[in-house]
């Protein structure tokens, strides 16, 4: 759901990206980097992975 929000509404980037990054940092190795990329691109669009991985 957070990835959908990031892809659909730029105004939600701040909170949702922080939540996604926190979940990933608290659960290292649960989802491979390649799987993260696939999910981000599928649900948040072609730039989804970069949005999640690049702190702003």
SVG drawing of the C-alpha trace seen along z (x, -y; Angstrom):
<svg xmlns="http://www.w3.org/2000/svg" viewBox="-2 -17 22 30">
<polyline fill="none" stroke="black" stroke-width="0.4" points="0.0,0.0 2.8,-2.4 4.3,-1.8 1.0,-2.6 0.7,-5.8 4.2,-6.9 3.4,-6.2 0.0,-7.8 0.5,-10.9 3.7,-13.0 2.4,-14.8 2.7,-11.5 6.3,-10.9 7.7,-12.2 5.9,-10.1 5.5,-7.0 9.1,-6.9 10.3,-7.2 8.0,-4.4 9.2,-2.1 12.9,-2.9 12.3,-2.2 10.7,1.1 13.5,2.2 16.2,1.1 14.5,2.9 14.2,6.1 17.5,6.5 17.7,9.3 14.1,10.2 13.5,9.0 16.4,9.2 17.5,6.0 16.2,7.4 12.8,8.2 12.7,4.7 13.3,3.2 10.6,5.4 8.0,4.4 8.9,0.7 8.7,0.5 5.5,2.5 3.6,0.5 5.3,-2.9 6.3,-3.3 9.6,-3.2 11.3,-5.6 9.9,-3.8 13.1,-2.0 15.2,-5.1 12.7,-7.0 13.0,-4.4 16.7,-4.0 17.8,-7.6 17.3,-9.7 16.1,-13.2"/>
</svg>
